[in-house]
Amino acid sequence: MSFFQNTCKPEGIGGKIMVNMMNAGHSSMAEWGFTHMEIQSDNVCLDIGCGGGANVRKLLEKSPYGRVVGIDHSEISVEKSKKINKAGIESKRCEILQGDVMKLPFRDEIFDVITAFETIYFWPDICEAFKQVY
């Protein structure tokens, strides 16, 4: 798998390197994004395409009495996100799932905040994906 193909669905050793690079490389854009959201201390949040878990961790910080779910279709990303958010998982405030934006496994209207940083350009059918999010 090429370097650039590994950005879509990180796999193998290259994928492990990729998710670390994503956590660092996407941080400034994510920080900017967070300045344009109001996240309450008790919000229930979802991060779609959670990658290496850095934004899940940020959501946990911003909603200390809430709950955060991260979902990603890459096994490598899920593994890394679980590792980074271990404390949140152990305290039952965080859950990391392997899944697909095209088939989100959630009931309607359970999230107060939904984020998707640096991922929507990988979604195979953006209109259908946003219907799932909505």
DSSP file with accessible surface (Angstrom, degrees, kcal/mol):
  #  RESIDUE AA STRUCTURE BP1 BP2  ACC     N-H-->O    O-->H-N    N-H-->O    O-->H-N    TCO  KAPPA ALPHA  PHI   PSI    X-CA   Y-CA   Z-CA
    1    1 A M              0   0  131      0, 0.0    13,-0.1     0, 0.0    10,-0.0   0.000 360.0 360.0 360.0 135.8    0.0    0.0    0.0
    2    2 A S     >  -     0   0   55      1,-0.1     4,-1.7    12,-0.0     0, 0.0  -0.281 360.0-108.0 -75.3 163.8    1.4    3.4   -0.9
    3    3 A F  T  4 S+     0   0  108      1,-0.2     4,-0.3     2,-0.2     3,-0.2   0.922 119.8  45.2 -54.8 -48.8    2.0    6.2    1.6
    4    4 A F  T >> S+     0   0  155      1,-0.2     3,-1.3     2,-0.2     4,-0.5   0.854 108.5  55.5 -72.3 -31.8   -1.0    8.2    0.3
    5    5 A Q  H >> S+     0   0  119      1,-0.2     4,-1.0     2,-0.2     3,-1.0   0.847  99.9  63.2 -65.2 -30.1   -3.4    5.2    0.2
    6    6 A N  H 3< S+     0   0   11     -4,-1.7    -1,-0.2     1,-0.2    -2,-0.2   0.580  88.6  69.2 -73.8  -8.0   -2.6    4.7    3.8
    7    7 A T  H <4 S+     0   0   36     -3,-1.3    -1,-0.2    -4,-0.3    -2,-0.2   0.815  98.3  50.8 -75.9 -28.7   -4.1    8.0    4.7
    8    8 A C  H << S+     0   0   50     -3,-1.0    -2,-0.2    -4,-0.5    -1,-0.1   0.939 134.4   0.8 -74.4 -48.8   -7.6    6.7    3.9
    9    9 A K  S  < S-     0   0   77     -4,-1.0    -1,-0.2    64,-0.1    -2,-0.1  -0.734  82.3-139.7-144.1  86.7   -7.5    3.5    5.9
   10   10 A P        +     0   0    4      0, 0.0    66,-0.7     0, 0.0    67,-0.4  -0.220  30.4 171.5 -54.5 132.6   -4.2    3.1    7.8
   11   11 A E     >  -     0   0   90     65,-0.1     4,-2.0    64,-0.1     3,-0.2  -0.981  37.8  -7.1-140.3 152.5   -3.0   -0.5    7.8
   12   12 A G  H  > S-     0   0   45     -2,-0.3     4,-1.8     2,-0.2     5,-0.1  -0.035 111.5 -35.1  63.7-162.1    0.2   -2.3    8.9
   13   13 A I  H  > S+     0   0  133      1,-0.2     4,-2.0     2,-0.2    -1,-0.2   0.894 140.8  54.6 -64.8 -37.9    3.4   -0.7   10.0
   14   14 A G  H  > S+     0   0   30      1,-0.2     4,-2.5     2,-0.2    -1,-0.2   0.880 106.5  52.7 -62.2 -36.3    2.9    2.2    7.6
   15   15 A G  H  X S+     0   0    0     -4,-2.0     4,-2.5     2,-0.2    -1,-0.2   0.876 105.2  53.5 -66.8 -38.1   -0.6    2.8    9.2
   16   16 A K  H  X S+     0   0   95     -4,-1.8     4,-1.3     2,-0.2    -2,-0.2   0.915 112.1  44.9 -63.8 -40.1    0.9    2.9   12.7
   17   17 A I  H  X S+     0   0   94     -4,-2.0     4,-2.2     1,-0.2    -2,-0.2   0.923 111.3  55.4 -66.1 -41.9    3.3    5.6   11.5
   18   18 A M  H  X S+     0   0    9     -4,-2.5     4,-2.7     1,-0.2    -2,-0.2   0.906 104.1  50.9 -60.1 -46.2    0.4    7.4    9.7
   19   19 A V  H  X S+     0   0    2     -4,-2.5     4,-2.2     1,-0.2    33,-0.3   0.882 110.4  50.4 -65.8 -32.9   -1.9    7.7   12.7
   20   20 A N  H  X S+     0   0   78     -4,-1.3     4,-1.7    -5,-0.2    -1,-0.2   0.922 111.7  48.0 -65.5 -41.7    0.9    9.2   14.7
   21   21 A M  H  X S+     0   0   88     -4,-2.2     4,-3.7     1,-0.2     5,-0.3   0.883 109.8  53.3 -65.7 -37.3    1.5   11.7   11.9
   22   22 A M  H  X S+     0   0   27     -4,-2.7     4,-2.4     2,-0.2     5,-0.2   0.924 105.0  53.7 -64.0 -44.3   -2.2   12.4   11.7
   23   23 A N  H  < S+     0   0   33     -4,-2.2     4,-0.3     1,-0.2    -1,-0.2   0.913 119.9  34.0 -57.7 -41.5   -2.4   13.2   15.5
   24   24 A A  H >< S+     0   0   68     -4,-1.7     3,-0.9     2,-0.1     4,-0.4   0.940 120.5  47.4 -78.3 -47.8    0.5   15.7   15.1
   25   25 A G  H 3< S+     0   0   54     -4,-3.7     4,-0.3     1,-0.2     3,-0.2   0.771 114.3  44.7 -70.1 -27.1   -0.3   17.0   11.6
   26   26 A H  T 3X S+     0   0   47     -4,-2.4     4,-2.4    -5,-0.3    -1,-0.2   0.494  87.1  94.6 -93.9  -2.8   -4.0   17.6   12.0
   27   27 A S  H <> S+     0   0   57     -3,-0.9     4,-2.8    -4,-0.3     5,-0.2   0.886  81.8  49.0 -63.7 -41.1   -3.7   19.3   15.4
   28   28 A S  H  > S+     0   0   90     -4,-0.4     4,-2.1    -3,-0.2    -1,-0.2   0.919 113.6  46.4 -69.1 -38.6   -3.6   23.0   14.3
   29   29 A M  H  > S+     0   0   62     -4,-0.3     4,-2.5     2,-0.2    -1,-0.2   0.926 113.9  49.3 -66.7 -40.5   -6.6   22.6   12.0
   30   30 A A  H  X S+     0   0    1     -4,-2.4     4,-2.8     2,-0.2    -2,-0.2   0.927 108.6  52.6 -64.4 -43.1   -8.5   20.7   14.8
   31   31 A E  H  X S+     0   0   84     -4,-2.8     4,-1.2     1,-0.2    -1,-0.2   0.916 110.0  49.0 -58.6 -43.3   -7.6   23.4   17.3
   32   32 A W  H >< S+     0   0  160     -4,-2.1     3,-0.6     1,-0.2     4,-0.5   0.937 110.8  50.8 -60.0 -46.4   -9.0   26.0   14.9
   33   33 A G  H >< S+     0   0   10     -4,-2.5     3,-1.7     1,-0.2    -2,-0.2   0.909 105.2  55.6 -59.2 -42.6  -12.2   24.0   14.5
   34   34 A F  H >< S+     0   0    6     -4,-2.8     3,-1.3     1,-0.3    -1,-0.2   0.792  97.7  63.5 -63.8 -25.9  -12.7   23.7   18.2
   35   35 A T  T << S+     0   0   98     -4,-1.2    -1,-0.3    -3,-0.6    -2,-0.2   0.672 101.3  53.3 -71.9 -12.8  -12.6   27.5   18.6
   36   36 A H  T <  S+     0   0  123     -3,-1.7     2,-0.4    -4,-0.5    -1,-0.2   0.182 100.3  74.8-105.7  16.0  -15.8   27.6   16.4
   37   37 A M    <   -     0   0   62     -3,-1.3     2,-0.7     2,-0.0    76,-0.0  -0.960  67.7-141.0-127.5 147.7  -17.8   25.1   18.6
   38   38 A E        -     0   0  165     -2,-0.4     2,-0.6     2,-0.0    -3,-0.1  -0.941  24.2-176.8-105.3 113.0  -19.5   25.4   21.9
   39   39 A I        -     0   0   28     -2,-0.7     2,-0.2    -5,-0.1    -2,-0.0  -0.962  15.0-144.8-113.6 119.2  -19.0   22.2   23.8
   40   40 A Q    >   -     0   0   98     -2,-0.6     3,-1.7     1,-0.1    26,-0.1  -0.470  24.3-112.2 -81.6 157.5  -20.8   22.0   27.1
   41   41 A S  T 3  S+     0   0   55      1,-0.3    24,-3.1    -2,-0.2    25,-0.6   0.708 116.6  39.9 -64.8 -18.9  -19.2   20.2   30.1
   42   42 A D  T 3  S+     0   0  101     23,-0.2    -1,-0.3    22,-0.2    25,-0.1   0.202  85.8 135.2-115.8  16.9  -21.8   17.4   29.9
   43   43 A N    <   -     0   0   16     -3,-1.7    24,-1.5    19,-0.2     2,-0.6  -0.263  52.6-133.8 -66.6 150.5  -22.2   16.9   26.2
   44   44 A V  E     -a   67   0A  43     22,-0.2    68,-3.0    66,-0.1    69,-1.6  -0.942  35.4-168.9-101.9 120.5  -22.3   13.5   24.5
   45   45 A C  E     -ab  68 113A   0     22,-2.9    24,-2.7    -2,-0.6     2,-0.4  -0.854  19.7-160.1-120.1 151.0  -19.9   13.7   21.5
   46   46 A L  E     -ab  69 114A   2     67,-2.2    69,-3.0    -2,-0.3     2,-0.6  -0.995   2.5-163.4-127.3 132.3  -19.1   11.6   18.5
   47   47 A D  E >   -ab  70 115A   2     22,-2.6    24,-2.3    -2,-0.4     3,-0.6  -0.956  12.8-155.6-115.0 110.6  -15.9   11.9   16.5
   48   48 A I  E 3  S+a   71   0A   5     67,-3.1    69,-0.3    -2,-0.6    24,-0.2  -0.731  81.4  16.4 -87.6 130.2  -16.3   10.2   13.1
   49   49 A G  T 3  S-     0   0   18     22,-2.5    -1,-0.3    -2,-0.4    23,-0.3   0.933  78.3-179.0  72.8  49.9  -13.0    9.1   11.6
   50   50 A C    X   +     0   0    6     21,-2.0     3,-2.6    -3,-0.6     5,-0.4   0.613   8.7 178.6 -66.8 -11.4  -11.3    9.4   15.0
   51   51 A G  T 3   -     0   0    9      1,-0.3    30,-0.5    20,-0.2    -1,-0.2  -0.176  68.3  -1.9  52.6-128.2   -7.9    8.3   13.6
   52   52 A G  T 3  S-     0   0    1    -33,-0.3    -1,-0.3    28,-0.1    32,-0.2   0.422 100.4-112.3 -80.4   1.1   -5.3    8.3   16.2
   53   53 A G  S <> S+     0   0    0     -3,-2.6     4,-2.3    31,-0.1     5,-0.2   0.439  78.4 125.5  91.3   0.5   -7.6    9.6   18.9
   54   54 A A  H  > S+     0   0   20      1,-0.2     4,-1.9    -4,-0.2     5,-0.1   0.898  79.0  45.9 -62.5 -39.5   -6.2   13.1   19.6
   55   55 A N  H  > S+     0   0   23     -5,-0.4     4,-2.4     2,-0.2    -1,-0.2   0.827 108.7  55.8 -76.2 -28.2   -9.6   14.8   18.9
   56   56 A V  H  > S+     0   0    0     -6,-0.3     4,-2.4     2,-0.2    -2,-0.2   0.945 108.2  49.7 -62.2 -45.0  -11.4   12.3   21.1
   57   57 A R  H  X S+     0   0  111     -4,-2.3     4,-2.0     1,-0.2    -2,-0.2   0.917 110.2  50.0 -60.4 -41.6   -9.0   13.2   23.9
   58   58 A K  H  X S+     0   0   47     -4,-1.9     4,-2.2     1,-0.2    -1,-0.2   0.912 109.7  50.8 -64.4 -41.4   -9.7   16.9   23.3
   59   59 A L  H  X S+     0   0    0     -4,-2.4     4,-1.5     1,-0.2    -1,-0.2   0.893 107.8  53.4 -63.7 -38.1  -13.5   16.3   23.4
   60   60 A L  H  < S+     0   0   15     -4,-2.4    -1,-0.2     1,-0.2     6,-0.2   0.902 109.8  48.5 -61.9 -39.0  -13.1   14.4   26.7
   61   61 A E  H  < S+     0   0  113     -4,-2.0    -2,-0.2     1,-0.2    -1,-0.2   0.899 112.8  47.4 -66.7 -40.4  -11.2   17.5   28.1
   62   62 A K  H  < S+     0   0   81     -4,-2.2    -1,-0.2     1,-0.3    -2,-0.2   0.679 119.1  39.6 -77.7 -19.2  -13.9   19.8   26.8
   63   63 A S    ><  +     0   0    0     -4,-1.5     3,-2.1    -5,-0.2    -1,-0.3  -0.563  67.0 165.9-127.4  68.8  -16.8   17.7   28.2
   64   64 A P  T 3  S+     0   0   60      0, 0.0   -22,-0.2     0, 0.0    -1,-0.1   0.675  82.6  38.6 -64.1 -15.8  -15.5   16.5   31.6
   65   65 A Y  T 3  S+     0   0  186    -24,-3.1   -23,-0.2    -3,-0.1   -24,-0.1   0.274 111.6  74.3-112.3   8.4  -18.9   15.3   32.7
   66   66 A G  S <  S-     0   0    9     -3,-2.1     2,-0.3   -25,-0.6   -22,-0.2  -0.117  77.7-109.3-103.6-157.8  -20.0   14.1   29.3
   67   67 A R  E     -a   44   0A  90    -24,-1.5   -22,-2.9   -25,-0.1     2,-0.4  -0.983  19.7-157.0-140.6 146.9  -19.2   11.1   27.2
   68   68 A V  E     -ac  45  94A   0     25,-2.8    27,-1.8    -2,-0.3     2,-0.4  -0.991   3.4-168.2-132.4 133.8  -17.3   10.7   23.9
   69   69 A V  E     -ac  46  95A   3    -24,-2.7   -22,-2.6    -2,-0.4     2,-0.4  -0.970   5.6-165.8-117.6 133.0  -17.5    8.0   21.2
   70   70 A G  E     -ac  47  96A   0     25,-2.6    27,-3.0    -2,-0.4     2,-0.4  -0.936   5.5-172.6-114.4 143.1  -15.0    7.7   18.5
   71   71 A I  E     +ac  48  97A   2    -24,-2.3   -22,-2.5    -2,-0.4   -21,-2.0  -0.999  10.7 161.0-136.8 139.2  -15.5    5.6   15.4
   72   72 A D  E     - c   0  98A  14     25,-1.8    27,-1.7    -2,-0.4    28,-0.1  -0.984  37.5-138.0-151.9 150.5  -13.1    4.7   12.6
   73   73 A H  S    S+     0   0   67     -2,-0.3     2,-0.5    25,-0.2    25,-0.1   0.570  80.8  90.2 -89.6  -4.3  -13.0    2.0    9.9
   74   74 A S     >  -     0   0    0      1,-0.2     4,-2.4   -66,-0.1     5,-0.2  -0.784  64.6-153.5 -95.9 124.7   -9.3    1.3   10.3
   75   75 A E  H  > S+     0   0  129     -2,-0.5     4,-2.5     1,-0.2     5,-0.2   0.889  99.3  53.4 -59.5 -39.9   -8.3   -1.3   12.9
   76   76 A I  H  > S+     0   0   21    -66,-0.7     4,-2.4     1,-0.2    -1,-0.2   0.916 109.4  48.3 -62.2 -43.3   -5.0    0.5   13.4
   77   77 A S  H  > S+     0   0    1    -67,-0.4     4,-2.9     2,-0.2     5,-0.2   0.918 111.1  49.6 -64.5 -43.9   -6.7    3.8   14.1
   78   78 A V  H  X S+     0   0   10     -4,-2.4     4,-2.5     2,-0.2     5,-0.2   0.933 110.9  50.4 -60.8 -44.3   -9.1    2.2   16.6
   79   79 A E  H  X S+     0   0   99     -4,-2.5     4,-1.8     1,-0.2    -2,-0.2   0.936 114.1  43.8 -59.9 -46.8   -6.2    0.5   18.3
   80   80 A K  H  X S+     0   0   47     -4,-2.4     4,-2.6     2,-0.2     5,-0.2   0.918 113.0  51.5 -66.5 -43.2   -4.2    3.8   18.6
   81   81 A S  H  X S+     0   0    0     -4,-2.9     4,-1.9   -30,-0.5    -1,-0.2   0.897 109.3  50.4 -63.4 -38.3   -7.3    5.8   19.7
   82   82 A K  H  < S+     0   0  102     -4,-2.5    -1,-0.2    -5,-0.2    -2,-0.2   0.902 110.9  49.8 -64.7 -39.5   -8.1    3.2   22.4
   83   83 A K  H >< S+     0   0  159     -4,-1.8     3,-1.1    -5,-0.2    -2,-0.2   0.938 112.9  45.3 -65.3 -45.7   -4.5    3.5   23.7
   84   84 A I  H 3< S+     0   0   40     -4,-2.6     3,-0.3     1,-0.3    -1,-0.2   0.816 120.2  40.6 -68.0 -31.0   -4.5    7.3   23.8
   85   85 A N  T 3X S+     0   0    4     -4,-1.9     4,-2.2    -5,-0.2    -1,-0.3   0.044  75.2 125.6-108.7  27.5   -7.9    7.4   25.5
   86   86 A K  H <> S+     0   0  125     -3,-1.1     4,-2.9     1,-0.2     5,-0.2   0.876  72.6  52.1 -54.8 -44.2   -7.4    4.5   27.9
   87   87 A A  H  > S+     0   0   75     -3,-0.3     4,-1.9     1,-0.2    -1,-0.2   0.918 110.4  48.2 -63.1 -42.1   -8.3    6.6   31.0
   88   88 A G  H  4>S+     0   0    8     -3,-0.2     5,-2.2     2,-0.2     6,-1.3   0.885 112.7  48.8 -65.1 -37.5  -11.6    7.8   29.4
   89   89 A I  H ><5S+     0   0   53     -4,-2.2     3,-1.7     4,-0.2    -2,-0.2   0.937 110.5  50.3 -66.8 -45.6  -12.4    4.2   28.4
   90   90 A E  H 3<5S+     0   0  127     -4,-2.9    -2,-0.2     1,-0.3    -1,-0.2   0.837 109.7  50.7 -63.6 -31.6  -11.7    2.9   31.9
   91   91 A S  T 3<5S-     0   0   66     -4,-1.9    -1,-0.3    -5,-0.2    -2,-0.2   0.385 114.4-119.0 -87.0   4.9  -13.8    5.6   33.5
   92   92 A K  T < 5S+     0   0  168     -3,-1.7    -3,-0.2     2,-0.2    -2,-0.1   0.660  88.4 109.7  67.7  18.6  -16.7    4.6   31.1
   93   93 A R  S   <S+     0   0   60     -5,-2.2   -25,-2.8    -6,-0.2     2,-0.4   0.493  74.2  47.4 -96.8  -5.7  -16.7    8.1   29.6
   94   94 A C  E     -c   68   0A   6     -6,-1.3     2,-0.4   -27,-0.2   -25,-0.2  -0.991  55.3-177.7-141.1 143.9  -15.3    7.0   26.3
   95   95 A E  E     -c   69   0A  77    -27,-1.8   -25,-2.6    -2,-0.4     2,-0.5  -0.994   9.6-160.1-139.7 135.4  -15.9    4.3   23.7
   96   96 A I  E     -c   70   0A   8     -2,-0.4     2,-0.3   -27,-0.2   -25,-0.2  -0.979  16.9-175.1-118.0 125.7  -13.9    3.6   20.5
   97   97 A L  E     -c   71   0A  42    -27,-3.0   -25,-1.8    -2,-0.5     2,-0.6  -0.892  27.1-130.8-122.3 149.2  -15.6    1.6   17.8
   98   98 A Q  E     +c   72   0A 105     -2,-0.3     2,-0.3   -27,-0.2   -25,-0.2  -0.867  57.5 119.9 -93.4 125.8  -14.6    0.2   14.5
   99   99 A G        -     0   0   22    -27,-1.7     2,-0.4    -2,-0.6     5,-0.1  -0.972  56.7 -95.3-170.8-175.5  -17.3    1.1   12.0
  100  100 A D    >   -     0   0   59      3,-0.4     3,-2.1    -2,-0.3   -28,-0.0  -0.952  16.6-139.2-126.5 131.3  -18.3    2.9    8.8
  101  101 A V  G >  S+     0   0   14     -2,-0.4     3,-0.7     1,-0.3    -1,-0.1   0.780 105.8  62.8 -58.7 -23.8  -19.8    6.3    8.4
  102  102 A M  G 3  S+     0   0   36      1,-0.3    -1,-0.3    30,-0.1    21,-0.0   0.648 115.5  29.8 -78.0 -12.5  -22.1    4.8    5.8
  103  103 A K  G <  S-     0   0  158     -3,-2.1    -3,-0.4    29,-0.0    -1,-0.3  -0.469  80.1-172.7-142.9  65.0  -23.7    2.6    8.4
  104  104 A L    <   -     0   0   24     -3,-0.7     2,-0.5     1,-0.1    -3,-0.1  -0.427  18.2-144.4 -66.4 131.5  -23.4    4.4   11.7
  105  105 A P        +     0   0   86      0, 0.0     2,-0.3     0, 0.0    -1,-0.1  -0.123  59.9 108.5 -91.4  38.5  -24.6    2.1   14.5
  106  106 A F        -     0   0   47     -2,-0.5     3,-0.1     1,-0.0     2,-0.1  -0.866  68.8-113.9-119.9 151.4  -26.3    4.7   16.7
  107  107 A R    >   -     0   0  194     -2,-0.3     3,-0.7     1,-0.1    -1,-0.0  -0.353  52.4 -84.5 -68.7 159.6  -29.9    5.6   17.6
  108  108 A D  T 3  S+     0   0  139      1,-0.2    -1,-0.1     2,-0.1    26,-0.1  -0.329 102.9   6.1 -66.5 144.5  -31.1    9.0   16.4
  109  109 A E  T 3  S+     0   0  191     25,-0.3    -1,-0.2     1,-0.1    25,-0.0   0.772  82.8 123.7  58.2  40.0  -30.4   12.2   18.3
  110  110 A I    <   +     0   0   49     -3,-0.7     2,-0.4     2,-0.0    -1,-0.1   0.605  57.3  74.0-101.4 -11.4  -28.1   10.8   21.0
  111  111 A F        -     0   0   36      1,-0.1   -66,-0.2   -68,-0.1     3,-0.1  -0.842  51.4-169.5-107.7 140.0  -25.2   13.2   20.3
  112  112 A D  S    S+     0   0  102    -68,-3.0     2,-0.4    -2,-0.4   -67,-0.2   0.758  84.2  25.9 -87.3 -32.3  -24.9   16.8   21.2
  113  113 A V  E     -b   45   0A  21    -69,-1.6   -67,-2.2   -76,-0.0     2,-0.4  -1.000  64.1-173.2-135.8 134.0  -21.8   17.4   19.2
  114  114 A I  E     -b   46   0A  68     -2,-0.4     2,-0.3   -69,-0.2   -67,-0.2  -0.998   9.4-176.5-129.2 128.1  -20.5   15.5   16.1
  115  115 A T  E     -b   47   0A   8    -69,-3.0   -67,-3.1    -2,-0.4     2,-0.1  -0.860  16.4-179.5-120.0 158.3  -17.1   16.1   14.6
  116  116 A A    >   -     0   0   35     -2,-0.3     3,-0.5   -69,-0.2     2,-0.5  -0.643  16.6-168.4-154.8  85.3  -15.3   14.7   11.6
  117  117 A F  T 3   -     0   0   23    -69,-0.3   -62,-0.1     1,-0.2   -87,-0.0  -0.709  67.5 -18.8 -85.8 127.4  -11.8   16.2   11.2
  118  118 A E  T 3  S+     0   0   60     -2,-0.5    -1,-0.2     1,-0.1   -88,-0.0   0.853 116.4  89.9  52.5  42.9   -9.9   15.7    8.0
  119  119 A T    X   +     0   0   18     -3,-0.5     3,-2.5   -71,-0.0     4,-0.4   0.592  49.4  86.1-137.4 -26.0  -12.0   12.7    6.9
  120  120 A I  G >  S+     0   0   66     -4,-0.4     3,-1.3     1,-0.3     9,-0.1   0.787  83.3  65.9 -62.7 -24.4  -15.0   13.7    4.8
  121  121 A Y  G 3  S+     0   0  139      1,-0.3    -1,-0.3     3,-0.0     5,-0.1   0.638  99.5  54.4 -72.0  -8.3  -13.0   13.6    1.6
  122  122 A F  G <  S+     0   0   66     -3,-2.5    -1,-0.3  -114,-0.1    -2,-0.2   0.537  80.0 111.2 -94.7 -10.6  -12.6    9.9    2.1
  123  123 A W    <   -     0   0   26     -3,-1.3     3,-0.4    -4,-0.4     6,-0.0  -0.496  65.1-143.1 -69.3 129.3  -16.4    9.2    2.4
  124  124 A P  S    S+     0   0  108      0, 0.0     2,-0.3     0, 0.0    -1,-0.1   0.792  91.7  19.8 -67.9 -28.6  -17.5    7.3   -0.7
  125  125 A D  S  > S-     0   0   78      1,-0.1     4,-2.7     2,-0.0     5,-0.2  -0.802  70.1-170.3-142.2  94.3  -20.9    9.0   -0.9
  126  126 A I  H  > S+     0   0   74     -3,-0.4     4,-2.5    -2,-0.3     5,-0.2   0.862  85.0  51.6 -61.6 -37.0  -20.9   12.3    0.9
  127  127 A C  H  > S+     0   0   89      2,-0.2     4,-1.7     1,-0.2    -1,-0.2   0.943 113.3  44.2 -65.4 -45.9  -24.6   13.0    0.6
  128  128 A E  H  > S+     0   0   71      2,-0.2     4,-2.0     1,-0.2    -2,-0.2   0.893 112.1  53.9 -65.6 -38.1  -25.5    9.6    2.0
  129  129 A A  H  X S+     0   0    0     -4,-2.7     4,-2.4     1,-0.2    -2,-0.2   0.934 107.9  49.1 -63.2 -42.7  -22.9    9.9    4.8
  130  130 A F  H  X S+     0   0  100     -4,-2.5     4,-2.9     1,-0.2    -1,-0.2   0.836 106.6  56.5 -68.4 -28.2  -24.3   13.2    5.9
  131  131 A K  H  < S+     0   0  140     -4,-1.7    -1,-0.2     2,-0.2    -2,-0.2   0.919 108.1  48.7 -63.8 -41.2  -27.8   11.6    6.0
  132  132 A Q  H  < S+     0   0   68     -4,-2.0    -2,-0.2     2,-0.2    -1,-0.2   0.929 112.7  47.3 -62.2 -44.9  -26.3    9.0    8.4
  133  133 A V  H  <        0   0   33     -4,-2.4    -2,-0.2     1,-0.2    -1,-0.2   0.933 360.0 360.0 -62.8 -44.9  -24.8   11.8   10.5
  134  134 A Y     <        0   0  231     -4,-2.9   -25,-0.3    -5,-0.2    -2,-0.2   0.934 360.0 360.0 -63.5 360.0  -28.0   13.8   10.5
